[in-house]
């Protein structure tokens, strides 16, 4: 996981954070997950850590982001996150492990569609 667009089908790995729903900064010893770009050097509070044992529902993730959303969160093996995308979709990321060969985290991703109103 580096820069990912969770609005594309299938999920697309990007070469920069342009259009990225979330991305990991590997530049320091403490790896950090960032949310949606908010403009010049800023991000939006569009990510939240999921700490409960069972995976969340779409609504649980959306509620967590709206009440505890942040711009950045430290990343480690086995971390879990809820993410809001630019198209208002909601995703759940499970960081599996750091892959030394590629120098990136491997993750399982679930992306839910935005419900029709």
N, C-alpha and C positions, 0 to 999 in steps of 0.2 A: 504494500500500500504506500503510495507516494501521493500523487494528486489524483483524485477520483471524481468523475462526474456520475453521480448516482441517478441523474435524470435520463441518461442515455440507456437504451436497451440493446445489447447487454451493457452493464456498467462499463464505463470506459476509463482506462488509465491515461492520464494526460501528461504532457511534458512540462507544464507549468501550472500555477494555481489559477490561471484564467479559466473561468467556467467550472472550477472545482467545487464540489459540494463539501468536501473535507479534504484535508491534506496533513501530512506529517512532516514536521521540521526535524531533520536528522543532523542539523549543524552543531548541536551541542551534546554534551554527555547525557542530558536529560531530554529524551524525545518527547515532542509535544504535538498533539492533534489540534488543528485549527478548523474553524467552521467556515461559513460562507464569507466571501470577500465583502467588506463594507465600504470599500473605497480605498483611497491612498493610504497604504500601510495599516489598515484597520480590518477587523473581521466583525461579523454580527454574532450575537449570542444565539447560535443555532445548533449547539451540541450540548449534550448532558451525559454524565456518567450513569450507567444502569448498574445498580448494586445488588438487586434482588436475585435470588437463585433461578426461578423460572424465567424464560425469555418473556419480554413484554408483548403486549398487543400493540397495534398501531396507536390506539387511543392512549394507552399508558405512556408510550414514547412521546406522543404529541403533548400530553399534559406535563410530562417531566421537562420537556424543552421550554414550554411556556412559563413554568414556575421556577425552574432552576437552570435555564439555559445560560451558557457561558461562551466566551470567545475561544478559550484554549483550555486544554486538559492534558496532564501528563499521560503518556502511553507506556504500557508494559505488557508483557505476555499475559494472556487471559483477561485483558481489560475488555469492558463492554460499554458501548455508547449508543445513544439515540442521536440522530442527525436529521435536521430539516434541510431540504434542498431548495434551490432557487425556484422550482416549480411547485413549491409547497407540498412535495411528497415527504414522507417520513421513512427513515431507514434505521435499521438496527445493525451495528457492527460488532462482531466478536473478533478481537485480535487474537490470533492463534499463537504466533510465535515470531521472533525476529529471525529472518533468513539471512545468514551470514553470506551466502553465495551471491545473492542479489542486493544485499545491503538494505532490505526493506522489511516491513512487517507483512505477514500473510494474514488475511482476514476472511471470515465468512460474512456475507452481507445479505440482509433481507430488506427489500424495498417495497413499501406499500403504496398503492395508488392513492391519490386524493379522492375522498368520497364525493359523490355527486350530491349537490344540495337541492 
